[in-house]
Amino acid sequence: MTTPLDLTPQFAIIVAGGSGNRMGTSVPKQFLPVGGVPILMHTLTRFFEYSPAVQLILVLPQKDQSVWEKLCERHHFQLPLKIVAGGATRFQSVKQGLAAIEAAEGLVAIHDGVRPFVPVHTIRESFEVAYQGNGAVAAVALKDSIRLVTPDGTNQSMDRTQFRLIQTPQTFRLPVIRKSFEQPEQSSFTDDASVVESDGNPVTLIEGSYQNIKITTPEDLVWAEAYLKLMS
Amino acid sequence: MTTPLDLTPQFAIIVAGGSGNRMGTSVPKQFLPVGGVPILMHTLTRFFEYSPAVQLILVLPQKDQSVWEKLCERHHFQLPLKIVAGGATRFQSVKQGLAAIEAAEGLVAIHDGVRPFVPVHTIRESFEVAYQGNGAVAAVALKDSIRLVTPDGTNQSMDRTQFRLIQTPQTFRLPVIRKSFEQPEQSSFTDDASVVESDGNPVTLIEGSYQNIKITTPEDLVWAEAYLKLMS
């Protein structure tokens, strides 16, 4: 059955601007292999699994593009995608990604290149909720307690049930996010939702998942290898 | 070289009151095997590795104690420890653990039974900082963005650099924590540090580590198996 959502142009901007700094490697973390395949290819494949109709925009630093091409050859990776050069910050990178979309209307999911285990049902829900109106932001409850560290160096316990850890995808209507990204960049823009919100548009939190980790540290890579084996 | 800290009586209360609810198992999660050995045995061993002089107090629900004894027999697990019946809440369980310590002076680390990968250097630092005066609480920076969910259902972006995720151990001077646990229990007591703090004692955050996870969900168990293999 074809739904109104199916008839809406859908895009995904995959932001892959990370370095290997916190990973302790010289290879950008999105290129590190998990199960023998670069993380970024896993991530892009999730969106293709959701729907081959989603148009993929990969935002990658200029300097990493030739390596990416070689990796694609070696791994016979042939998903149709548009590659865009990243900017100096995430805000600039997403802005570049948006500029590469020609359609005036539709929905766009923005997703971290190093979150290869996003469940397909989460991608689907994020598009569905964004289609209803508000931006959709994947989020999970905290497992650990949390403290606020104040500028004077002291810290205080907070109620963790009032907080959510934010993941991606973060999915929006194209005209809304386009307008939001016309604002000057601010240091308070911690993610794409905060940009959209700062322009007066509320966002809706959807249930993310603990498997949807952002691969950041060597511990995460260990987990990713194990999780992939379990899934296959 | 013997330091003043070495001459101070040191205790560790290991709190193991968890169910298997979020894990989807009927076995309490602290008894689930990682590398073939129950999680709780890994955790207790970390403290023994830090120092065989640390006196271990294991707080375990009464109903789980016979299973624990059988597990100890099967795994030839013979670390010297005092077993105390847990209470209905973490606050009550820690209070029971404290009541089992006869010494008037000294230091006590409180640690989650399901954090088996706490580095020995973190345990050491927590005792050292607690010896200096303030309570010592292991904490790490957030990898994800964070949002505050308000009671009216809306949510707002927060600056994640102002927050820390709280781990254990949380280590205190015995007289300080004893007095703090004489307070009536409050719902705002999210961890042991919040109890001590509520009694007017500041705590110091020390650097925790991303390997020091609290095994809570099936994803965590996958990670634990992989991490243990990597370490061995």
Interface residues (C-beta under 8 A of the other chain):
Chain A: V137 A139 L142 K143 D144 S145 I146 R147 L148 V149 T150 T154 N155 Q156 S157 M158 D159 R160 Q162 F163 R164 L165 I166 Q167 S188 T190 D191 A193 S194 E197 P202 V203 L205 Y210 Q211 K214 T216 T217 E219 D220 V222 W223 E225 A226 Y227 L230
Chain B: V137 A139 L142 K143 D144 S145 I146 R147 L148 V149 T150 T154 N155 Q156 S157 M158 D159 R160 Q162 F163 R164 L165 I166 Q167 S188 T190 D191 A193 S194 E197 P202 V203 L205 Y210 Q211 K214 T216 T217 E219 D220 V222 W223 E225 A226 Y227 L230
